Amino acid sequence: MKILSRTEETILLAVRALEPEAYGLAIGAHLKKVTGKSWSVGSIYIPLERLEQRGLLASHEGESSPQRGGRSKRFFKLSLKGLEALMEAKRLQDALWAAVAKKGFSLG
């Protein structure tokens, strides 16, 4: 399995945290709250598209609404493959941090 980039991992985690209400604007707001930085539309939607193409996410269109000018929201959900990719990313991070912890956190 291909290793997730930090952005891909972050977006997958945001989708999982927001399910079943994970759509672009909500994902951006969640990421801003957690990271303290604004995320552009492209920095969210481009990885969402790529993750869906790789089979890590699935999406569906919600109902259209007058508040959105008749447009519908596109909701995202982790697939089993996406959940497995997140679990592998966590396993990898845990292993890397465990190796660092053995050395301690001093600069010397």
Contacts in CASP RR format, 6 or more apart in sequence:
PFRMAT RR
TARGET T0000
AUTHOR 0000-0000-0000
METHOD contacts of the structure
MODEL  1
MKILSRTEETILLAVRALEPEAYGLAIGAHLKKVTGKSWSVGSIYIPLER
LEQRGLLASHEGESSPQRGGRSKRFFKLSLKGLEALMEAKRLQDALWAAV
AKKGFSLG
1 84 0 8 1.000
1 85 0 8 1.000
1 88 0 8 1.000
2 54 0 8 1.000
3 88 0 8 1.000
3 89 0 8 1.000
3 92 0 8 1.000
4 12 0 8 1.000
4 85 0 8 1.000
4 86 0 8 1.000
4 89 0 8 1.000
5 47 0 8 1.000
7 43 0 8 1.000
7 47 0 8 1.000
8 47 0 8 1.000
8 50 0 8 1.000
8 51 0 8 1.000
8 56 0 8 1.000
9 86 0 8 1.000
9 89 0 8 1.000
10 31 0 8 1.000
10 35 0 8 1.000
11 27 0 8 1.000
11 31 0 8 1.000
11 44 0 8 1.000
11 47 0 8 1.000
11 48 0 8 1.000
11 51 0 8 1.000
12 51 0 8 1.000
12 56 0 8 1.000
12 57 0 8 1.000
12 78 0 8 1.000
12 82 0 8 1.000
12 85 0 8 1.000
12 86 0 8 1.000
13 86 0 8 1.000
14 22 0 8 1.000
14 27 0 8 1.000
14 28 0 8 1.000
14 30 0 8 1.000
14 31 0 8 1.000
14 34 0 8 1.000
15 22 0 8 1.000
15 27 0 8 1.000
15 57 0 8 1.000
15 76 0 8 1.000
15 77 0 8 1.000
15 78 0 8 1.000
16 22 0 8 1.000
16 78 0 8 1.000
16 83 0 8 1.000
16 86 0 8 1.000
17 30 0 8 1.000
18 26 0 8 1.000
18 27 0 8 1.000
18 30 0 8 1.000
19 77 0 8 1.000
19 78 0 8 1.000
20 75 0 8 1.000
20 77 0 8 1.000
21 75 0 8 1.000
22 75 0 8 1.000
22 76 0 8 1.000
22 77 0 8 1.000
23 73 0 8 1.000
23 74 0 8 1.000
23 75 0 8 1.000
23 76 0 8 1.000
24 44 0 8 1.000
24 45 0 8 1.000
24 48 0 8 1.000
24 73 0 8 1.000
24 74 0 8 1.000
24 76 0 8 1.000
27 44 0 8 1.000
27 48 0 8 1.000
27 76 0 8 1.000
28 39 0 8 1.000
28 44 0 8 1.000
31 37 0 8 1.000
31 39 0 8 1.000
31 44 0 8 1.000
32 38 0 8 1.000
32 39 0 8 1.000
48 57 0 8 1.000
48 59 0 8 1.000
48 76 0 8 1.000
51 57 0 8 1.000
51 82 0 8 1.000
52 58 0 8 1.000
52 59 0 8 1.000
52 76 0 8 1.000
54 81 0 8 1.000
55 79 0 8 1.000
55 81 0 8 1.000
55 82 0 8 1.000
56 78 0 8 1.000
56 79 0 8 1.000
56 81 0 8 1.000
56 82 0 8 1.000
56 85 0 8 1.000
57 76 0 8 1.000
57 77 0 8 1.000
57 78 0 8 1.000
57 79 0 8 1.000
57 82 0 8 1.000
58 76 0 8 1.000
58 77 0 8 1.000
58 78 0 8 1.000
58 79 0 8 1.000
59 74 0 8 1.000
59 75 0 8 1.000
59 76 0 8 1.000
59 77 0 8 1.000
60 74 0 8 1.000
60 75 0 8 1.000
60 77 0 8 1.000
61 72 0 8 1.000
61 73 0 8 1.000
61 74 0 8 1.000
61 75 0 8 1.000
62 72 0 8 1.000
62 73 0 8 1.000
62 74 0 8 1.000
62 75 0 8 1.000
63 72 0 8 1.000
64 70 0 8 1.000
64 71 0 8 1.000
64 72 0 8 1.000
65 71 0 8 1.000
65 72 0 8 1.000
78 86 0 8 1.000
END
